[in-house]
Amino acid sequence: MIRKGLGFAVNARKATLRTFRRLIFAILRTRTKRRPQQIIFESRRGSGYICNPRDLYESLRDDPRYSSYTFVWVAQKPKKLAFLQKCPRTRVVKRHSYDYLVAFAQSKYWVANHMLADYIFPAKDQVYLQTWHGKPIKRIAADSAYTVAKGTTGRERRKKYQRDARKLSWLLAPAPVFAPIMAAAFGLKDGADDSRLLSAGYPRNVSLFTYTDDDIARLKEKFDLPCGKKIVLYTPTWRPGKHEKGVGYIYHNPLDFCVLKEELGDEYILLFRGHNLEAQSVDLAEYQGFVRDMTSVEDVNELYLVSDVMISDYSGTVFDYANLRRPMVYYLFDWHEYSVEQYGTYFDPHTFPGVVAEKEEELAEAIKTAISTITYDEDYKAFNEKFNPWEGVGAPKKLMEQVFPASE
């Protein structure tokens, strides 16, 4: 009873605080003078300097056509992003602070890759660009079937995303095949024909087209990776059914890495990049020497570049990695449970270019087969034409020119 009482008190306090912030922001939005060339960026609710907002920001900051623009970055921990204060025309604000409210009220343009705080709502003259944070295989946002651990029902989750959709000026659809998916996931009333859908590739993937051999050598040195070994990158997505109260989502390893090492031999190293929702539960210390835990590496593109082959499952990382035209393996040990019972998927990885393993004992051979046989053939090319048609060095420019007027 005491715990229930404390929980009720905490929830009541949070609700009161949200109401207070909503009121303050509504006043600020009305009374604060708009800055027509200011953009505020928020990536994964202020948790880092990552993803599409980061690369879009850097493209705008370094383009002479936008030299009069100023920029604001949202951070849960401002010290983590303090280095941005040294960048031209850039400052950092703490999420949910008064300065945060003022910055959103001032800024003509908002860029985020996840839902904004529910008490933040744009005025008619403000522009909110939602880039999202990955091309989906699994169902996303209001379109997903799972019930989250905190007890939010599917209906409640759909309402949250539909509320966020009402704020949108633009929603990035990074390929024609994703337009109906993004429209459904955000509950856009006009569906794939909604005029708010924006056609452009992901800014975050430019480095996958501009890297050099020197860049790869530098990154291997950065991560202390030995030369002459094959690098396997493993990027599993999270499982909504794996959760412990008071801890969060838990990574349950479906592999015996010791056995995998024996089967692959000493010429392989495995880089493990867990999902951020499960990051706090990853502990791979016992596998040192073969497995490197790279979950804390923010820029996953760096891991793509140093790897020779990637293993994934229902993670959108497969679409990004395909830009490198390298071999992929799909470890689908829980295909039916995940795609039908637990989460739901838009696409079947069995149809993607690469090698599928559904059992643990198949994985080592799948990795060897992928490395030795997978090439950028006609099927692989057709895959990229379907899922990555707008990717490349011009993606940020195309996005910028559709949303942000150049400086006069």
C-alpha positions as CSV (number, residue, x, y, z in Angstrom):
1,M,0.0,0.0,0.0
2,I,2.9,2.4,0.8
3,R,4.5,1.7,-2.6
4,K,1.2,2.3,-4.3
5,G,0.7,5.5,-2.4
6,L,4.2,6.7,-3.3
7,G,3.6,5.8,-7.0
8,F,0.4,7.8,-7.0
9,A,2.1,10.8,-5.4
10,V,5.0,10.7,-8.0
11,N,2.6,10.4,-10.9
12,A,0.5,13.2,-9.5
13,R,3.5,15.4,-9.2
14,K,4.6,14.6,-12.8
15,A,1.2,15.5,-14.1
16,T,1.2,18.8,-12.2
17,L,4.6,19.6,-13.5
18,R,3.5,18.9,-17.1
19,T,0.5,21.1,-16.7
20,F,2.6,23.9,-15.3
21,R,5.1,23.6,-18.2
22,R,2.3,23.5,-20.8
23,L,0.9,26.8,-19.3
24,I,4.4,28.5,-19.3
25,F,5.1,27.4,-22.8
26,A,1.8,28.6,-24.1
27,I,2.5,32.0,-22.6
28,L,6.1,32.1,-23.9
29,R,5.0,31.0,-27.4
30,T,2.6,33.8,-27.6
31,R,4.8,36.6,-26.1
32,T,8.3,35.6,-27.3
33,K,9.5,37.2,-30.5
34,R,10.2,34.5,-33.1
35,R,13.7,34.2,-34.6
36,P,13.0,33.4,-38.2
37,Q,16.5,31.8,-38.8
38,Q,16.9,29.8,-35.6
39,I,16.6,26.0,-35.6
40,I,16.3,23.8,-32.5
41,F,17.5,20.2,-32.6
42,E,16.5,17.3,-30.3
43,S,17.8,13.8,-30.9
44,R,16.3,10.9,-29.0
45,R,14.7,13.1,-26.4
46,G,18.0,14.9,-25.8
47,S,20.1,11.9,-25.0
48,G,22.9,12.6,-27.4
49,Y,24.4,14.3,-30.4
50,I,23.3,11.6,-32.9
51,C,21.4,10.5,-35.9
52,N,19.7,12.6,-38.6
53,P,19.4,15.8,-36.5
54,R,23.2,15.8,-36.0
55,D,24.2,15.5,-39.7
56,L,21.5,17.9,-40.8
57,Y,22.8,20.4,-38.3
58,E,26.4,20.0,-39.5
59,S,25.3,20.4,-43.1
60,L,23.4,23.6,-42.3
61,R,26.1,25.0,-40.0
62,D,28.9,24.5,-42.7
63,D,26.9,25.7,-45.7
64,P,27.6,29.4,-46.6
65,R,24.0,29.7,-47.8
66,Y,22.8,29.3,-44.2
67,S,25.5,31.5,-42.6
68,S,22.9,33.7,-40.8
69,Y,21.1,30.8,-39.1
70,T,21.6,30.1,-35.4
71,F,21.2,26.7,-33.8
72,V,20.1,25.3,-30.4
73,W,20.7,21.7,-29.2
74,V,18.6,20.0,-26.5
75,A,20.4,17.8,-24.0
76,Q,19.3,15.9,-21.0
77,K,22.9,16.4,-19.7
78,P,24.2,19.6,-21.2
79,K,27.8,18.8,-20.1
80,K,27.7,15.9,-22.5
81,L,27.1,18.3,-25.4
82,A,29.2,21.2,-24.1
83,F,31.6,20.9,-27.0
84,L,28.8,22.3,-29.2
85,Q,29.1,25.6,-27.5
86,K,32.4,26.1,-29.3
87,C,30.7,25.6,-32.7
88,P,29.6,28.6,-34.7
89,R,26.3,30.2,-33.8
90,T,25.4,27.2,-31.6
91,R,24.2,26.9,-28.0
92,V,22.9,24.0,-25.8
93,V,19.9,24.0,-23.4
94,K,18.8,21.5,-20.8
95,R,15.7,19.5,-21.6
96,H,12.6,20.6,-19.7
97,S,14.4,23.7,-18.3
98,Y,13.1,27.3,-18.7
99,D,15.7,28.0,-21.3
100,Y,14.4,24.9,-23.2
101,L,10.9,26.4,-23.2
102,V,12.2,29.8,-24.4
103,A,14.3,28.2,-27.1
104,F,11.3,26.3,-28.5
105,A,9.2,29.4,-28.3
106,Q,11.8,31.5,-30.1
107,S,12.8,29.0,-32.9
108,K,11.1,29.2,-36.2
109,Y,12.2,25.6,-37.0
110,W,12.2,22.4,-34.9
111,V,14.0,19.2,-35.9
112,A,13.6,16.0,-33.9
113,N,13.9,12.2,-34.5
114,H,11.4,11.2,-31.8
115,M,8.3,12.5,-30.3
116,L,8.6,15.9,-28.6
117,A,7.4,16.5,-25.0
118,D,3.6,16.5,-25.1
119,Y,3.4,20.0,-23.7
120,I,5.4,21.5,-26.6
121,F,3.1,22.5,-29.4
122,P,4.1,24.8,-32.4
123,A,2.4,28.0,-33.3
124,K,1.1,28.4,-36.8
125,D,4.2,30.2,-38.0
126,Q,6.6,27.5,-36.7
127,V,7.9,24.5,-38.7
128,Y,8.4,21.1,-37.1
129,L,10.4,18.5,-39.1
130,Q,10.3,14.9,-37.8
131,T,13.1,12.9,-39.3
132,W,12.5,9.7,-37.3
133,H,15.5,7.5,-36.4
134,G,15.4,4.5,-38.7
135,K,13.9,2.9,-41.7
136,P,11.6,0.2,-40.2
137,I,11.4,-3.5,-40.6
138,K,9.4,-3.9,-37.4
139,R,6.2,-2.0,-36.9
140,I,6.8,1.4,-35.4
141,A,5.1,4.2,-33.5
142,A,1.2,4.0,-33.5
143,D,1.4,1.1,-35.9
144,S,3.1,-1.4,-33.6
145,A,1.3,-4.1,-31.8
146,Y,3.1,-4.5,-28.4
147,T,2.1,-3.2,-25.0
148,V,4.9,-1.3,-23.4
149,A,6.2,-2.2,-20.0
150,K,4.8,0.8,-18.2
151,G,1.3,-0.5,-19.0
152,T,0.5,1.9,-21.9
153,T,-2.0,0.2,-24.2
154,G,-1.8,0.2,-27.9
155,R,-4.7,2.6,-28.0
156,E,-3.0,5.0,-25.7
157,R,0.3,4.8,-27.7
158,R,-1.6,5.5,-30.9
159,K,-3.1,8.6,-29.3
160,K,0.4,9.9,-28.3
161,Y,1.7,9.6,-31.9
162,Q,-1.4,11.0,-33.4
163,R,-1.1,14.0,-31.0
164,D,2.5,14.4,-32.2
165,A,1.4,14.1,-35.8
166,R,-0.9,17.1,-35.3
167,K,2.3,19.2,-34.6
168,L,4.1,18.1,-37.8
169,S,4.9,20.3,-40.7
170,W,7.1,17.7,-42.3
171,L,7.6,13.9,-41.8
172,L,10.6,12.4,-43.5
173,A,9.8,9.4,-45.7
174,P,13.2,8.2,-46.9
175,A,12.0,6.1,-49.9
176,P,8.6,5.7,-51.7
177,V,8.2,2.3,-50.1
178,F,8.2,3.9,-46.6
179,A,5.7,6.6,-47.4
180,P,2.5,4.6,-46.5
181,I,4.3,3.1,-43.5
182,M,5.3,6.5,-42.0
183,A,1.8,7.9,-42.7
184,A,0.1,5.0,-40.9
185,A,2.6,5.0,-38.0
186,F,1.9,8.7,-37.3
187,G,-1.8,8.5,-38.1
188,L,-1.7,11.0,-40.9
189,K,-5.3,11.4,-42.0
190,D,-4.5,11.6,-45.8
191,G,-2.2,8.6,-45.6
192,A,0.6,8.3,-48.1
193,D,-0.8,11.2,-50.1
194,D,-0.4,13.6,-47.1
195,S,1.4,16.7,-48.3
196,R,3.5,16.7,-45.1
197,L,5.5,13.7,-46.2
198,L,8.9,14.8,-47.3
199,S,11.0,12.9,-49.8
200,A,14.7,12.7,-49.1
201,G,17.4,10.3,-48.0
202,Y,18.9,10.2,-44.5
203,P,21.4,12.9,-43.7
204,R,23.1,10.5,-41.2
205,N,24.2,8.1,-44.0
206,V,26.5,10.5,-45.9
207,S,29.6,9.1,-44.3
208,L,28.8,5.7,-45.8
209,F,29.4,7.3,-49.3
210,T,32.4,9.5,-48.5
211,Y,34.7,7.4,-46.4
212,T,38.3,6.5,-47.4
213,D,40.7,3.7,-46.6
214,D,42.4,6.1,-44.2
215,D,39.1,6.7,-42.4
216,I,38.7,2.9,-41.9
217,A,42.3,2.6,-40.7
218,R,41.8,5.5,-38.2
219,L,38.6,3.9,-36.9
220,K,40.2,0.5,-36.4
221,E,43.0,2.2,-34.5
222,K,40.4,4.2,-32.4
223,F,38.6,0.9,-31.5
224,D,41.9,-1.0,-31.1
225,L,40.9,-3.6,-33.7
226,P,43.6,-5.9,-34.9
227,C,44.6,-5.9,-38.5
228,G,44.1,-9.1,-40.5
229,K,41.0,-10.3,-38.8
230,K,37.5,-10.4,-40.2
231,I,35.2,-8.0,-38.3
232,V,31.6,-9.2,-37.7
233,L,29.1,-6.6,-36.5
234,Y,26.1,-7.8,-34.6
235,T,23.2,-5.3,-34.3
236,P,20.1,-7.0,-32.7
237,T,17.0,-4.9,-32.1
238,W,15.2,-4.9,-28.7
239,R,12.5,-7.4,-27.6
240,P,9.4,-5.7,-26.0
241,G,8.6,-8.9,-24.1
242,K,11.9,-8.9,-22.2
243,H,11.4,-6.5,-19.3
244,E,12.1,-6.4,-15.6
245,K,10.3,-4.0,-13.3
246,G,12.6,-1.3,-11.9
247,V,15.3,-2.3,-14.4
248,G,13.9,-1.8,-17.9
249,Y,14.2,-3.8,-21.0
250,I,16.7,-6.7,-20.7
251,Y,19.0,-8.2,-23.3
252,H,18.7,-11.9,-23.3
253,N,21.6,-13.4,-25.3
254,P,20.3,-16.0,-27.9
255,L,23.9,-17.0,-28.7
256,D,26.7,-18.9,-26.9
257,F,29.6,-16.7,-28.0
258,C,32.1,-19.3,-26.8
259,V,30.7,-21.9,-29.2
260,L,30.5,-19.3,-32.0
261,K,34.2,-18.5,-31.4
262,E,35.2,-22.1,-31.7
263,E,33.3,-22.5,-34.9
264,L,34.6,-19.3,-36.5
265,G,38.2,-19.6,-35.3
266,D,40.7,-17.0,-34.3
267,E,40.5,-15.0,-37.6
268,Y,37.2,-13.4,-36.5
269,I,36.2,-10.7,-34.0
270,L,32.6,-9.9,-33.2
271,L,31.5,-6.3,-32.4
272,F,28.2,-6.2,-30.4
273,R,26.1,-3.2,-30.8
274,G,23.0,-3.6,-28.6
275,H,19.8,-1.5,-28.8
276,N,19.8,1.6,-26.5
277,L,16.7,0.4,-24.7
278,E,18.6,-2.7,-23.5
279,A,22.0,-1.0,-23.1
280,Q,21.9,-1.0,-19.3
281,S,21.6,-4.8,-19.2
282,V,24.4,-5.8,-21.6
283,D,27.3,-7.6,-19.9
284,L,29.7,-9.4,-22.2
285,A,32.8,-9.3,-20.0
286,E,33.2,-13.1,-20.0
287,Y,33.7,-13.1,-23.8
288,Q,36.6,-10.7,-23.9
289,G,39.0,-11.4,-26.7
290,F,36.3,-12.4,-29.2
291,V,33.4,-10.1,-28.4
292,R,33.7,-6.4,-28.1
293,D,30.8,-4.5,-26.5
294,M,30.2,-1.5,-28.7
295,T,26.8,-0.6,-27.4
296,S,28.0,2.7,-26.0
297,V,29.4,3.8,-29.4
298,E,27.0,6.6,-30.4
299,D,27.8,6.8,-34.1
300,V,26.9,3.3,-35.5
301,N,28.2,4.3,-38.9
302,E,31.8,4.0,-37.5
303,L,31.0,0.4,-36.7
304,Y,29.5,-0.2,-40.2
305,L,32.7,1.1,-41.8
306,V,35.2,-1.2,-39.9
307,S,33.1,-4.4,-40.3
308,D,33.3,-7.0,-43.1
309,V,29.8,-8.4,-42.5
310,M,26.8,-7.6,-40.4
311,I,24.4,-9.8,-38.5
312,S,21.0,-8.4,-37.7
313,D,17.4,-9.4,-37.3
314,Y,14.5,-6.9,-37.5
315,S,16.6,-3.8,-37.0
316,G,16.5,-1.0,-39.6
317,T,20.3,-1.1,-39.5
318,V,20.1,-3.5,-42.4
319,F,18.9,-0.7,-44.7
320,D,21.7,1.6,-43.7
321,Y,24.4,-1.1,-43.9
322,A,23.2,-2.0,-47.4
323,N,24.5,1.3,-48.6
324,L,28.0,-0.2,-48.2
325,R,27.1,-3.1,-50.4
326,R,28.6,-5.6,-48.0
327,P,27.5,-9.0,-46.9
328,M,24.6,-9.4,-44.4
329,V,23.3,-12.3,-42.2
330,Y,19.9,-12.3,-40.7
331,Y,19.6,-14.2,-37.4
332,L,15.9,-14.9,-37.1
333,F,15.8,-17.3,-34.2
334,D,12.4,-16.0,-33.0
335,W,10.8,-15.1,-36.4
336,H,7.3,-16.3,-35.7
337,E,7.2,-15.0,-32.1
338,Y,8.5,-11.6,-33.1
339,S,6.7,-11.0,-36.4
340,V,3.3,-12.4,-35.4
341,E,2.9,-12.6,-31.6
342,Q,5.1,-9.9,-30.2
343,Y,5.8,-6.9,-32.4
344,G,4.8,-7.2,-36.1
345,T,6.9,-6.5,-39.2
346,Y,6.4,-4.7,-42.5
347,F,9.0,-6.8,-44.4
348,D,10.3,-10.3,-44.3
349,P,14.1,-10.5,-44.0
350,H,14.0,-13.9,-45.6
351,T,13.5,-12.0,-48.9
352,F,16.5,-9.6,-48.4
353,P,19.9,-10.1,-50.0
354,G,22.2,-12.1,-47.7
355,V,22.0,-15.4,-45.7
356,V,19.4,-16.3,-43.2
357,A,20.1,-18.4,-40.0
358,E,17.1,-19.5,-37.9
359,K,19.0,-21.7,-35.5
360,E,22.1,-21.0,-33.4
361,E,24.0,-23.9,-34.9
362,E,23.5,-22.4,-38.4
363,L,25.0,-19.0,-37.7
364,A,28.7,-19.6,-38.0
365,E,28.3,-21.2,-41.4
366,A,26.0,-18.4,-42.5
367,I,28.7,-15.9,-41.6
368,K,31.3,-17.8,-43.6
369,T,29.0,-18.2,-46.5
370,A,28.0,-14.5,-46.6
371,I,31.6,-13.3,-46.6
372,S,32.7,-15.7,-49.3
373,T,29.6,-15.6,-51.6
374,I,27.5,-12.4,-51.2
375,T,28.3,-9.8,-53.8
376,Y,26.6,-6.7,-55.0
377,D,24.5,-8.6,-57.6
378,E,21.3,-7.6,-59.3
379,D,19.1,-8.7,-56.3
380,Y,21.2,-6.6,-54.0
381,K,21.1,-3.7,-56.4
382,A,17.3,-4.0,-56.6
383,F,17.1,-4.0,-52.8
384,N,18.9,-0.7,-52.6
385,E,16.8,0.8,-55.4
386,K,13.7,0.0,-53.4
387,F,14.8,0.9,-49.9
388,N,17.7,3.4,-50.4
389,P,17.0,5.3,-53.7
390,W,17.7,8.8,-52.2
391,E,20.7,8.0,-50.1
392,G,24.0,9.6,-50.9
393,V,26.1,12.8,-50.5
394,G,23.2,14.9,-51.8
395,A,20.7,13.8,-49.2
396,P,21.2,16.6,-46.7
397,K,21.1,19.3,-49.4
398,K,17.9,18.0,-50.8
399,L,16.3,18.0,-47.3
400,M,17.6,21.4,-46.4
401,E,16.4,23.0,-49.6
402,Q,12.8,21.7,-49.1
403,V,12.5,23.0,-45.5
404,F,14.9,25.9,-44.8
405,P,15.1,29.0,-47.0
406,A,18.7,30.1,-47.7
407,S,20.1,33.3,-46.1
408,E,19.4,36.4,-48.1
